[in-house]
Amino acid sequence: MDFGSFLKRLGKNVRRARWAAGLTQAQLAAKGISFRYLGEIERGERNPSVETLFILSRHLGVTPALLVDVDAAATERARAKLTGATIEPPKRGRKPSAVRHQRSR
């Protein structure tokens, strides 16, 4: 999936959540973002910030994850991968010598 397709699907998710909440664009826009910006998000023309997604989700009564979940099957595969695996945190300390940068003198 390319980024343009992602934005269009995200916009559809926002629109459907707005419909489910029984709100018009004007009513939702009055809660913190401009009417025009909301329309552009719903049409997939804008890339909303995480803060904007948080604001929208709070007013729509859904989670931000629901708004950005554009491929439910991929989400379930990723969730299974994360919950079923033993994940080790990265080691602390110095980076390998090949990655270290020398100071210029």
C-alpha positions as CSV (number, residue, x, y, z in Angstrom):
1,M,0.0,0.0,0.0
2,D,1.4,3.4,-0.9
3,F,1.0,6.5,1.3
4,G,-1.7,8.1,-0.8
5,S,-3.9,5.0,-0.4
6,F,-3.2,5.0,3.4
7,L,-4.4,8.6,3.7
8,K,-7.6,7.8,1.7
9,R,-8.4,4.8,4.0
10,L,-7.6,6.8,7.1
11,G,-10.0,9.5,5.8
12,K,-12.7,6.9,5.3
13,N,-12.2,5.6,8.9
14,V,-12.6,9.2,10.2
15,R,-15.7,9.7,8.1
16,R,-17.3,6.4,9.3
17,A,-16.5,7.2,12.9
18,R,-18.0,10.6,12.5
19,W,-21.2,9.1,11.0
20,A,-21.3,6.5,13.8
21,A,-21.1,9.3,16.4
22,G,-24.0,11.1,14.6
23,L,-21.9,14.2,14.0
24,T,-21.8,16.5,11.0
25,Q,-18.4,17.8,9.7
26,A,-19.4,21.2,11.2
27,Q,-20.1,19.8,14.6
28,L,-16.9,17.8,14.7
29,A,-14.8,20.7,13.4
30,A,-16.2,23.0,16.1
31,K,-14.5,20.8,18.7
32,G,-10.9,21.8,17.7
33,I,-10.0,21.8,14.1
34,S,-11.2,23.7,11.1
35,F,-14.0,22.6,8.9
36,R,-11.8,22.7,5.8
37,Y,-9.0,20.7,7.4
38,L,-11.5,18.0,8.5
39,G,-12.9,17.7,5.0
40,E,-9.3,17.4,3.6
41,I,-8.6,14.6,6.1
42,E,-11.7,12.8,5.2
43,R,-10.9,13.0,1.4
44,G,-7.4,11.7,2.0
45,E,-5.8,15.0,1.0
46,R,-4.1,15.8,4.3
47,N,-1.7,14.0,6.6
48,P,-3.0,14.7,10.1
49,S,-0.6,14.9,13.0
50,V,-0.8,12.4,15.9
51,E,-2.2,15.2,18.0
52,T,-5.0,15.8,15.5
53,L,-5.8,12.1,15.4
54,F,-5.9,12.0,19.2
55,I,-8.3,15.0,19.3
56,L,-10.5,13.5,16.7
57,S,-10.6,10.1,18.3
58,R,-11.5,11.6,21.7
59,H,-14.4,13.5,20.2
60,L,-15.6,10.5,18.2
61,G,-15.4,8.1,21.1
62,V,-12.9,5.8,19.4
63,T,-9.2,5.0,19.8
64,P,-6.6,6.6,17.6
65,A,-5.6,3.1,16.5
66,L,-9.1,2.5,15.0
67,L,-8.7,5.6,12.8
68,V,-5.3,4.5,11.4
69,D,-6.2,0.8,11.2
70,V,-6.5,0.5,7.4
71,D,-5.7,-3.2,7.0
72,A,-7.3,-5.3,9.8
73,A,-5.6,-8.5,8.6
74,A,-2.1,-6.9,8.8
75,T,-2.9,-5.5,12.2
76,E,-3.9,-8.9,13.6
77,R,-0.7,-10.5,12.1
78,A,1.4,-7.7,13.7
79,R,-0.4,-8.0,17.1
80,A,0.1,-11.8,17.1
81,K,3.8,-11.3,16.3
82,L,4.3,-8.8,19.1
83,T,2.3,-10.7,21.8
84,G,3.5,-14.2,20.9
85,A,7.2,-13.4,20.7
86,T,9.8,-12.9,23.4
87,I,11.2,-9.5,22.7
88,E,14.5,-8.6,24.1
89,P,15.3,-5.0,24.7
90,P,18.4,-3.6,22.9
91,K,21.7,-3.8,24.8
92,R,22.8,-0.7,26.5
93,G,26.3,0.7,26.3
94,R,28.6,1.8,23.6
95,K,27.8,1.3,20.0
96,P,30.0,-1.1,17.9
97,S,33.2,0.5,16.8
98,A,32.1,0.6,13.1
99,V,29.2,2.9,14.0
100,R,31.1,5.3,16.2
101,H,31.9,8.7,14.7
102,Q,35.3,10.4,15.3
103,R,35.4,14.0,16.3
104,S,36.9,16.3,13.8
105,R,39.9,18.3,15.1
